[in-house]
Amino acid sequence: MGWLASDVLLVPRLGRTGAPTRPKPHAVITMSLSFHDDTKFCPSCDTYVRYLSSIDRSYCVDCGGEVRLLSESDWAKFQEQLEARKPKGGRPRKKKSGSVAA
């Protein structure tokens, strides 16, 4: 007899105090915990859709077109947020000593 998904018991993760830990908030991209709820952007349908995944590509379940992770506008927002998080400036300059030996 094989295992079924309904046979798995989900137990909440416990912290140091023994209380269940709360999930951390996600950033821009959120991954769903269930494959069935996961979506990608379909340019043909112009919306986020469920998809079928191949080894190197994913396809829309509605129209069969190739899908990508984010729409172009969401990708631009994501890139802007990455740029904003990068440290500004370069390497700090060395401090000059106050006295010069003669």
C-alpha positions in Angstrom: 0.0 0.0 0.0 1.4 3.4 -1.0 1.3 6.8 0.8 -1.3 9.4 0.0 -1.0 13.1 0.5 -3.9 12.9 3.0 -1.8 10.4 5.1 0.8 13.1 5.9 0.2 14.9 9.2 1.2 18.6 9.2 2.7 19.7 12.5 3.4 23.4 13.2 7.0 24.3 13.6 7.9 25.1 17.2 10.3 27.9 18.3 12.6 27.8 21.4 9.8 28.5 23.8 7.7 25.7 22.4 5.2 28.0 20.9 4.5 27.8 17.1 6.6 30.2 15.1 4.9 32.7 12.8 5.8 32.7 9.1 8.0 35.6 8.1 6.6 38.2 5.7 7.6 37.7 2.1 9.1 40.3 -0.1 8.0 41.1 -3.7 8.0 37.6 -5.0 5.9 35.1 -3.0 6.1 31.4 -3.5 3.0 29.5 -2.6 3.4 26.4 -0.5 1.2 24.4 -2.8 2.1 23.6 -6.4 -1.6 23.8 -7.3 -1.8 27.4 -6.2 1.5 28.6 -7.8 1.1 30.9 -10.8 3.3 32.5 -13.5 2.6 35.3 -16.0 1.2 34.3 -19.4 1.8 37.0 -22.0 -0.9 35.6 -24.3 -3.6 35.7 -21.5 -2.0 38.9 -20.0 -2.5 37.6 -16.5 -1.0 35.3 -13.9 -2.1 31.7 -14.5 -1.6 28.2 -13.4 1.0 26.4 -15.5 2.4 23.0 -16.5 6.1 22.7 -15.9 8.6 21.0 -18.2 12.3 20.5 -17.6 13.3 23.9 -19.0 10.0 25.6 -19.8 6.5 26.2 -18.4 3.2 26.4 -20.2 -0.1 28.1 -19.5 -2.9 25.6 -18.7 -5.5 27.9 -20.4 -3.9 28.7 -23.8 -0.8 26.5 -24.0 1.5 29.4 -24.5 4.9 29.7 -22.7 4.8 31.5 -19.4 7.4 33.4 -17.4 7.9 34.2 -13.7 6.9 37.9 -13.8 5.2 40.3 -16.1 7.4 43.1 -17.6 6.0 45.7 -15.2 6.5 43.5 -12.2 10.0 42.7 -13.3 10.8 46.4 -13.6 9.5 47.0 -10.1 11.5 44.1 -8.8 14.7 45.4 -10.4 14.1 48.9 -9.0 13.8 47.4 -5.5 17.0 45.5 -5.9 18.8 48.6 -7.0 17.5 50.5 -4.0 18.9 47.9 -1.7 22.4 48.0 -3.1 24.9 49.9 -1.0 25.7 53.4 -2.4 29.2 54.6 -3.1 32.4 52.7 -3.3 35.2 51.8 -0.9 35.8 54.3 1.9 39.0 56.4 1.5 41.9 55.8 3.8 42.3 58.4 6.6 45.3 60.7 6.1 47.7 61.1 9.1 47.8 64.5 10.7 51.6 65.0 10.9 54.2 64.5 8.2 57.6 63.3 9.2 60.4 65.5 7.8 
